[in-house]
Amino acid sequence: MPTSARNGAAGLTAARDKMREAGVDEVAVETFAHYYRLLEHGETGMVPESTIDPLDMPSLADVEVSDEDALAAVRKTVVIKLNGGLGTSMGMDRAKSLLCVRRGLSFLDIAVRQVLKLREKYEAPLPLVFMNSFRTSQDTLDAVARYADLPVDGIPLEFLQNKEPKLLVDGLTPASWPKDPSLEWCPPGHGDIYTALQGSGMLDTLIEAGYRYVFVSNSDNLGAIPDARVAGWFATSGAPFAIEAVRRTASDRKGGHFARRKSDGRIVLRETAQTLDEDKSALADLSRHKYTSTNNLWFDLHAMKKTLTERQGILGLPMIRNVKTVDPADPSSPSVIQIETAMGAAIEVFDGAQTIEVGRDRFVPVKTTNDLLVLRSDVYDISPDFVLDQVSDEVPFVDLKGDFYKLVGEFDKRFPDGAPSMKDASSVRIDGDFTFGRGVTFTGDVALTAPAAQRVDSGAVLGESTASLESSAPTRSE
């Protein structure tokens, strides 16, 4: 046996042993082994531009769905929120969904209240289930405990995503980091949802309880409500799997997109990490690749069960090879590979899978404090049903530069009295340490720069004429 093969076999054995010792489900262990072998044989998961064509799709606005079909579908729908993230990129160390959004309510509060209101509206059970990580589980369960009406008989409130060892780039063996052993592990990406549903028994539980459809979305996307019209479209389409898409904008240039694979005609979802450097210009071409994923997914429980059974629990999603350091905060720590998959990539697994264009109101993700500022502003209103209503004609582009805004703690210090009014703003670019008073208004294109700390006084109106605040009247140096 060649040395490389022996090393690979030893690395996989060590990784499997480590996962089993940690109590990881056996289906997840074998799924990891599947991807390990691909990695070992040089698989990169890349999708060259030469292998795909642009994809067009129908719009929900042009689809007819009867009230009867809509209600019938939503009454057989389960809602799953992906809730395993800690918001570490924004300086958080607990469930990101606990971050305050509006009126003292967190993402979690609003999502729960959306579902409770929709249950009344549709006279539907609409179970809400969280896919938590071991880091977010207790925080989440504690937070939703006050909603006594949330649990649905026979349906657990959560199931846990799996974990896998980070692999050293040199040798593909499990990384060891005694300073903080938790850093030796990583989540397998949100494509793990299918493995976790099966391994936890949740898939069978939902089928046995009589549910047929699942709507999945990220917990930080408050636009993703289980709308009956979308449920009705999915149910009557007969598709086993579908993804909601939106038109890409300038802020999506670096993000993933849908395409059609030339070799077999299947729809694929190409993520940024699967794009070759020489294809980055095509990735950014909004006229060529028009649609991005909302990560709002629908799938038929029976079709999912059948496919997982046929594939022995391994859907075989395209692999994403992510190279990082074992300690993300220490660039000198050893380089590791994190094997990941994207849940939307399952679209290429199912015959007859579909995509549909939806309004941007169903895609309001918060990945950075740029997004958080918009969500906390008056660009959106929250209706009595806790549904987001976009007040402005367009969502302004926001770019907050520097460490003053990147982490939530520092960000909050700069907006102690809440977000400025932004409903009449087109773009907001802030480069410098600004603290904003109460009732500040942004209009048109706002570009603020300053070399030293500045305070924007309460009631200030800032617009296109305020290119720099070094000499602007409604500010003063700290």
C-alpha positions as CSV (number, residue, x, y, z in Angstrom):
1,M,0.0,0.0,0.0
2,P,1.4,3.4,-0.9
3,T,2.5,5.7,1.9
4,S,-0.2,8.3,1.1
5,A,-2.9,5.6,1.1
6,R,-1.7,4.4,4.5
7,N,-1.7,7.9,5.9
8,G,-5.2,8.5,4.6
9,A,-6.5,5.2,6.1
10,A,-4.9,6.1,9.4
11,G,-6.3,9.6,9.3
12,L,-9.8,8.4,8.6
13,T,-9.6,5.7,11.3
14,A,-8.5,8.3,13.8
15,A,-11.3,10.7,12.8
16,R,-13.9,8.0,13.0
17,D,-12.7,7.0,16.4
18,K,-12.8,10.5,17.6
19,M,-16.3,11.1,16.4
20,R,-17.6,7.9,17.9
21,E,-15.9,8.6,21.3
22,A,-17.7,12.0,21.2
23,G,-21.1,10.3,20.7
24,V,-21.6,11.5,17.1
25,D,-24.4,9.5,15.3
26,E,-23.1,6.7,13.1
27,V,-24.9,8.0,10.0
28,A,-22.9,11.3,10.5
29,V,-19.7,9.3,10.9
30,E,-20.2,7.5,7.6
31,T,-21.2,10.7,5.9
32,F,-17.9,12.3,7.1
33,A,-16.0,9.2,5.8
34,H,-17.6,9.6,2.4
35,Y,-16.3,13.2,2.1
36,Y,-12.9,12.3,3.6
37,R,-12.3,9.8,0.8
38,L,-13.3,12.5,-1.8
39,L,-10.9,14.9,-0.1
40,E,-8.1,12.3,0.0
41,H,-8.5,11.7,-3.7
42,G,-8.1,15.4,-4.6
43,E,-11.7,16.4,-4.8
44,T,-12.0,20.2,-4.5
45,G,-15.8,20.7,-5.1
46,M,-15.0,23.3,-7.7
47,V,-17.6,24.0,-10.4
48,P,-15.9,25.5,-13.4
49,E,-17.8,28.1,-15.4
50,S,-17.3,26.0,-18.5
51,T,-19.5,23.3,-17.1
52,I,-22.6,25.4,-16.4
53,D,-25.1,27.6,-18.2
54,P,-27.2,30.4,-16.7
55,L,-30.6,29.5,-15.2
56,D,-33.9,31.2,-15.7
57,M,-37.0,30.5,-13.6
58,P,-40.7,31.3,-13.1
59,S,-41.8,34.0,-10.6
60,L,-44.1,33.4,-7.7
61,A,-45.9,36.6,-8.7
62,D,-47.0,34.9,-11.9
63,V,-48.2,31.6,-10.4
64,E,-51.8,30.9,-9.5
65,V,-52.4,29.1,-6.2
66,S,-56.0,28.5,-5.0
67,D,-56.9,29.3,-1.4
68,E,-57.9,25.7,-0.9
69,D,-54.5,24.4,-2.1
70,A,-52.6,26.9,-0.1
71,L,-54.4,26.1,3.2
72,A,-54.2,22.3,2.6
73,A,-50.5,22.6,2.1
74,V,-49.6,24.8,5.0
75,R,-51.6,22.6,7.3
76,K,-49.2,19.7,6.5
77,T,-46.1,21.9,6.8
78,V,-43.4,21.8,9.5
79,V,-41.1,24.9,9.9
80,I,-37.4,24.3,10.6
81,K,-35.1,27.1,11.6
82,L,-31.3,26.7,11.2
83,N,-30.2,27.9,14.6
84,G,-26.7,26.6,15.1
85,G,-24.7,29.8,14.6
86,L,-23.0,31.8,17.3
87,G,-22.6,35.0,15.4
88,T,-18.8,34.8,16.1
89,S,-18.1,37.1,13.1
90,M,-20.0,39.8,14.9
91,G,-18.3,39.2,18.2
92,M,-21.0,37.0,19.8
93,D,-20.5,33.9,21.9
94,R,-24.1,32.6,22.1
95,A,-26.9,31.9,19.7
96,K,-27.0,34.6,17.1
97,S,-30.8,34.5,17.1
98,L,-30.8,36.0,20.6
99,L,-29.5,39.3,19.2
100,C,-31.9,42.1,19.8
101,V,-33.5,43.3,16.6
102,R,-36.4,45.7,17.4
103,R,-38.5,46.8,20.4
104,G,-36.5,44.6,22.7
105,L,-37.3,41.5,20.6
106,S,-34.7,39.1,19.3
107,F,-34.7,37.2,16.0
108,L,-36.0,34.2,18.0
109,D,-38.8,36.2,19.6
110,I,-40.0,37.5,16.2
111,A,-39.7,34.1,14.5
112,V,-41.7,32.4,17.2
113,R,-44.4,35.1,17.2
114,Q,-44.6,35.0,13.4
115,V,-45.4,31.3,13.6
116,L,-47.9,31.7,16.5
117,K,-49.8,34.3,14.5
118,L,-49.8,32.2,11.3
119,R,-51.2,29.3,13.3
120,E,-54.2,31.4,14.1
121,K,-54.5,32.8,10.6
122,Y,-54.4,29.4,8.9
123,E,-55.9,27.3,11.6
124,A,-52.8,25.1,11.2
125,P,-50.6,23.3,13.7
126,L,-47.3,24.6,12.0
127,P,-44.8,23.0,14.3
128,L,-41.6,25.1,14.8
129,V,-38.5,23.1,15.2
130,F,-34.9,24.3,15.6
131,M,-31.8,22.7,14.3
132,N,-29.5,23.7,17.1
133,S,-25.8,23.1,17.8
134,F,-24.5,21.9,21.1
135,R,-23.5,25.5,21.7
136,T,-26.9,27.1,21.0
137,S,-29.3,24.4,22.3
138,Q,-29.7,25.4,26.0
139,D,-29.8,29.2,25.2
140,T,-32.5,28.6,22.7
141,L,-34.6,26.3,24.8
142,D,-34.4,28.7,27.7
143,A,-35.4,31.6,25.5
144,V,-38.5,30.0,24.0
145,A,-39.6,28.4,27.3
146,R,-41.8,31.5,28.0
147,Y,-43.9,30.7,24.9
148,A,-46.1,28.1,26.5
149,D,-48.2,27.6,23.3
150,L,-45.2,26.9,21.0
151,P,-44.7,23.2,21.5
152,V,-46.8,20.9,19.3
153,D,-47.7,17.5,20.9
154,G,-45.4,14.7,19.8
155,I,-43.0,17.0,18.0
156,P,-39.7,17.9,19.8
157,L,-38.7,21.6,19.7
158,E,-35.2,20.8,18.5
159,F,-32.7,18.3,17.0
160,L,-29.0,18.8,17.0
161,Q,-26.6,19.3,14.1
162,N,-23.6,17.0,14.0
163,K,-20.0,17.9,14.5
164,E,-16.8,16.6,12.8
165,P,-13.1,17.0,13.4
166,K,-11.0,19.6,11.7
167,L,-8.3,17.9,9.6
168,L,-4.7,19.1,9.5
169,V,-3.8,20.2,5.9
170,D,-0.5,18.3,6.4
171,G,-1.6,14.6,6.6
172,L,-5.4,14.9,6.9
173,T,-5.3,13.7,10.5
174,P,-7.6,15.2,13.2
175,A,-6.3,18.4,14.6
176,S,-5.3,18.6,18.3
177,W,-5.5,21.9,20.2
178,P,-5.1,21.3,24.0
179,K,-5.5,25.1,24.7
180,D,-9.2,24.8,23.7
181,P,-10.2,21.3,22.6
182,S,-13.6,22.6,21.4
183,L,-11.7,24.3,18.5
184,E,-10.7,20.8,17.3
185,W,-14.3,20.4,16.0
186,C,-16.4,22.2,13.4
187,P,-20.0,21.9,12.1
188,P,-20.3,20.1,8.7
189,G,-22.1,23.0,7.1
190,H,-25.9,23.4,6.9
191,G,-26.0,20.5,4.4
192,D,-25.8,18.4,7.6
193,I,-29.6,19.1,8.1
194,Y,-30.5,15.9,6.2
195,T,-28.1,13.7,8.0
196,A,-29.2,15.2,11.4
197,L,-32.9,14.8,10.6
198,Q,-32.4,11.1,9.9
199,G,-29.9,10.3,12.6
200,S,-32.0,12.1,15.3
201,G,-35.2,10.3,14.4
202,M,-36.9,13.6,13.6
203,L,-37.6,12.6,10.0
204,D,-39.6,9.6,11.0
205,T,-41.3,11.5,13.8
206,L,-42.6,14.1,11.4
207,I,-43.8,11.5,8.9
208,E,-45.5,9.4,11.5
209,A,-47.3,12.6,12.8
210,G,-48.8,13.1,9.4
211,Y,-46.8,16.0,8.1
212,R,-45.8,16.1,4.4
213,Y,-43.8,19.2,3.7
214,V,-40.9,21.0,5.4
215,F,-40.0,24.7,5.1
216,V,-36.4,25.4,6.1
217,S,-34.8,28.9,6.6
218,N,-32.1,30.6,8.5
219,S,-33.0,32.0,11.9
220,D,-31.5,35.4,11.0
221,N,-33.9,35.8,8.0
222,L,-37.0,37.4,9.4
223,G,-38.5,37.6,5.9
224,A,-38.7,33.8,5.7
225,I,-42.2,33.1,7.0
226,P,-44.1,29.9,6.1
227,D,-46.4,31.6,3.7
228,A,-49.4,29.5,2.6
229,R,-49.2,30.6,-1.0
230,V,-45.7,29.4,-1.3
231,A,-46.6,26.2,0.4
232,G,-49.5,25.8,-2.0
233,W,-47.2,26.4,-5.0
234,F,-44.7,23.8,-3.8
235,A,-47.4,21.1,-3.0
236,T,-49.2,21.5,-6.4
237,S,-45.9,21.5,-8.3
238,G,-45.3,17.9,-7.4
239,A,-41.6,18.8,-6.9
240,P,-39.7,16.8,-4.2
241,F,-37.5,19.7,-3.5
242,A,-37.5,23.5,-4.2
243,I,-35.6,26.6,-3.3
244,E,-36.8,30.2,-3.3
245,A,-34.5,32.5,-5.2
246,V,-34.1,36.3,-5.6
247,R,-32.6,38.5,-8.2
248,R,-29.0,39.2,-7.4
249,T,-28.0,42.8,-6.5
250,A,-24.6,44.5,-6.1
251,S,-24.4,43.2,-2.6
252,D,-24.7,39.6,-3.9
253,R,-21.8,39.8,-6.4
254,K,-19.6,37.6,-4.3
255,G,-22.3,35.2,-3.3
256,G,-23.5,31.9,-4.7
257,H,-25.9,31.5,-7.6
258,F,-28.0,29.0,-9.4
259,A,-27.0,27.5,-12.8
260,R,-27.8,24.5,-15.0
261,R,-25.1,21.8,-15.4
262,K,-24.4,21.1,-19.0
263,S,-23.6,17.4,-18.6
264,D,-27.0,16.4,-17.3
265,G,-29.3,19.4,-17.2
266,R,-29.7,19.5,-13.5
267,I,-30.0,22.7,-11.5
268,V,-26.9,23.3,-9.3
269,L,-26.1,25.9,-6.6
270,R,-22.5,27.1,-7.0
271,E,-21.1,28.7,-3.8
272,T,-18.3,31.2,-3.8
273,A,-16.0,28.6,-2.3
274,Q,-16.7,26.4,-5.3
275,T,-15.7,29.0,-7.9
276,L,-12.2,29.0,-9.5
277,D,-10.2,32.2,-9.3
278,E,-10.4,32.6,-13.1
279,D,-14.2,32.4,-12.9
280,K,-14.7,35.1,-10.3
281,S,-15.6,37.7,-13.0
282,A,-18.4,35.4,-14.2
283,L,-19.6,34.8,-10.7
284,A,-19.9,38.6,-10.2
285,D,-21.7,39.1,-13.6
286,L,-25.3,39.9,-12.5
287,S,-26.6,39.8,-16.1
288,R,-25.3,36.3,-16.6
289,H,-26.1,34.6,-13.3
290,K,-29.2,36.4,-12.2
291,Y,-30.4,34.5,-9.2
292,T,-29.1,33.8,-5.7
293,S,-30.5,31.4,-3.1
294,T,-32.5,32.7,-0.2
295,N,-31.7,29.5,1.7
296,N,-35.5,29.2,2.0
297,L,-36.0,25.5,1.1
298,W,-39.1,23.3,0.7
299,F,-38.9,19.5,0.6
300,D,-41.3,16.6,0.6
301,L,-40.7,14.4,3.7
302,H,-41.6,11.2,1.8
303,A,-39.2,12.0,-1.0
304,M,-36.5,12.8,1.4
305,K,-37.0,9.6,3.3
306,K,-37.0,7.5,0.1
307,T,-33.8,9.1,-1.2
308,L,-31.9,8.9,2.1
309,T,-32.9,5.2,2.3
310,E,-31.8,4.5,-1.2
311,R,-28.5,6.2,-0.6
312,Q,-27.9,4.6,2.8
313,G,-28.2,7.9,4.6
314,I,-25.7,9.8,2.4
315,L,-27.2,12.2,-0.1
316,G,-23.8,12.9,-1.6
317,L,-23.9,16.7,-1.7
318,P,-21.1,18.5,-3.4
319,M,-18.2,19.0,-1.0
320,I,-16.9,22.4,0.0
321,R,-13.3,22.3,1.1
322,N,-12.7,25.2,3.5
323,V,-9.1,25.9,4.6
324,K,-8.7,27.8,7.9
325,T,-6.6,27.8,11.0
326,V,-7.5,25.6,13.9
327,D,-7.9,28.7,16.1
328,P,-9.7,31.3,13.9
329,A,-8.3,34.0,16.2
330,D,-4.7,32.8,15.8
331,P,-3.4,33.0,12.2
332,S,-0.2,31.2,13.4
333,S,-2.1,28.1,14.5
334,P,-2.0,25.1,12.2
335,S,-3.8,25.1,8.9
336,V,-6.8,22.8,8.8
337,I,-9.5,21.7,6.4
338,Q,-13.1,21.9,7.3
339,I,-15.3,19.6,5.1
340,E,-18.6,21.3,4.5
341,T,-21.7,21.0,2.4
342,A,-24.5,23.5,1.6
343,M,-28.1,22.3,2.2
344,G,-29.3,24.1,-1.0
345,A,-26.9,21.8,-3.0
346,A,-29.4,19.0,-2.5
347,I,-31.3,20.5,-5.4
348,E,-29.1,18.5,-7.8
349,V,-29.9,15.3,-6.0
350,F,-33.7,15.2,-6.7
351,D,-35.3,14.6,-10.0
352,G,-37.8,17.3,-10.8
353,A,-36.4,19.8,-8.2
354,Q,-37.4,23.4,-8.9
355,T,-36.5,27.0,-8.2
356,I,-38.9,29.9,-8.0
357,E,-38.2,33.7,-7.9
358,V,-39.7,35.4,-4.8
359,G,-39.8,39.0,-3.7
360,R,-36.8,40.4,-1.8
361,D,-39.1,40.7,1.2
362,R,-38.6,37.0,1.8
363,F,-34.8,37.5,2.0
364,V,-33.7,39.8,4.8
365,P,-30.6,38.0,6.1
366,V,-28.3,39.6,8.8
367,K,-24.7,38.4,8.2
368,T,-23.0,41.6,9.3
369,T,-23.6,44.8,11.3
370,N,-24.3,46.5,7.9
371,D,-27.4,44.3,7.6
372,L,-28.2,44.8,11.3
373,L,-28.3,48.6,10.9
374,V,-30.8,48.4,8.1
375,L,-33.0,45.9,10.0
376,R,-33.0,48.1,13.1
377,S,-33.9,51.2,11.1
378,D,-37.2,52.5,9.7
379,V,-36.5,50.8,6.3
380,Y,-38.7,48.0,7.8
381,D,-41.8,48.1,10.0
382,I,-43.0,45.1,12.0
383,S,-46.7,44.5,11.5
384,P,-49.1,43.3,14.3
385,D,-48.5,39.8,12.8
386,F,-44.7,40.3,13.3
387,V,-44.1,40.2,9.6
388,L,-41.5,42.6,8.2
389,D,-43.0,45.3,5.9
390,Q,-40.5,47.1,3.8
391,V,-41.4,50.8,4.0
392,S,-38.8,52.2,1.6
393,D,-38.9,51.6,-2.2
394,E,-35.4,50.2,-2.1
395,V,-33.1,48.8,0.7
396,P,-30.1,51.1,1.0
397,F,-26.6,49.8,0.5
398,V,-24.6,50.1,3.7
399,D,-20.9,49.9,4.2
400,L,-19.5,50.4,7.7
401,K,-15.7,50.4,7.6
402,G,-13.4,49.6,10.4
403,D,-13.4,47.9,13.8
404,F,-15.7,50.5,15.2
405,Y,-18.7,48.7,13.7
406,K,-17.7,45.1,13.0
407,L,-18.5,43.7,16.4
408,V,-21.9,44.1,17.9
409,G,-20.6,45.5,21.2
410,E,-18.7,48.3,19.5
411,F,-21.5,48.8,16.9
412,D,-24.0,49.4,19.7
413,K,-21.8,52.0,21.3
414,R,-21.9,54.0,18.0
415,F,-25.7,53.9,17.9
416,P,-26.7,54.3,21.6
417,D,-30.1,55.8,20.8
418,G,-31.0,53.5,18.0
419,A,-30.5,53.4,14.2
420,P,-30.8,56.6,12.1
421,S,-33.8,57.0,9.8
422,M,-32.8,55.4,6.6
423,K,-36.0,55.0,4.6
424,D,-35.1,57.8,2.3
425,A,-31.4,56.8,1.9
426,S,-30.0,55.1,-1.2
427,S,-26.5,54.3,0.2
428,V,-24.7,54.8,3.4
429,R,-20.9,54.6,3.6
430,I,-19.2,55.4,6.9
431,D,-15.4,55.4,7.3
432,G,-14.3,56.6,10.7
433,D,-15.4,56.6,14.3
434,F,-18.8,58.2,14.5
435,T,-21.3,58.1,17.3
436,F,-24.9,59.0,16.4
437,G,-27.4,60.9,18.6
438,R,-31.1,60.3,18.7
439,G,-33.3,61.0,15.6
440,V,-30.5,61.3,13.0
441,T,-31.8,61.1,9.4
442,F,-29.9,59.8,6.3
443,T,-31.2,60.8,2.9
444,G,-30.0,60.0,-0.6
445,D,-26.3,58.9,-0.8
446,V,-24.5,59.4,2.5
447,A,-20.7,59.2,2.7
448,L,-19.1,60.1,6.0
449,T,-15.4,60.2,6.6
450,A,-13.3,61.5,9.5
451,P,-9.8,60.8,10.8
452,A,-10.8,61.3,14.4
453,A,-13.8,60.4,16.6
454,Q,-16.9,62.4,15.8
455,R,-20.3,62.7,17.3
456,V,-23.4,63.4,15.1
457,D,-25.8,65.5,17.1
458,S,-29.4,64.4,17.7
459,G,-31.8,65.5,14.9
460,A,-29.1,65.9,12.3
461,V,-30.1,65.4,8.7
462,L,-27.3,64.0,6.5
463,G,-27.4,63.6,2.8
464,E,-25.5,64.0,-0.4
465,S,-24.0,67.4,0.6
466,T,-22.3,65.8,3.6
467,A,-19.3,64.2,2.0
468,S,-17.1,64.7,5.0
469,L,-18.0,65.5,8.5
470,E,-14.7,67.1,9.5
471,S,-16.3,70.6,9.1
472,S,-20.0,69.8,9.3
473,A,-22.1,71.8,11.7
474,P,-24.1,69.0,13.4
475,T,-21.0,67.1,14.6
476,R,-18.3,67.6,17.1
477,S,-15.0,65.9,17.9
478,E,-15.1,63.5,20.9
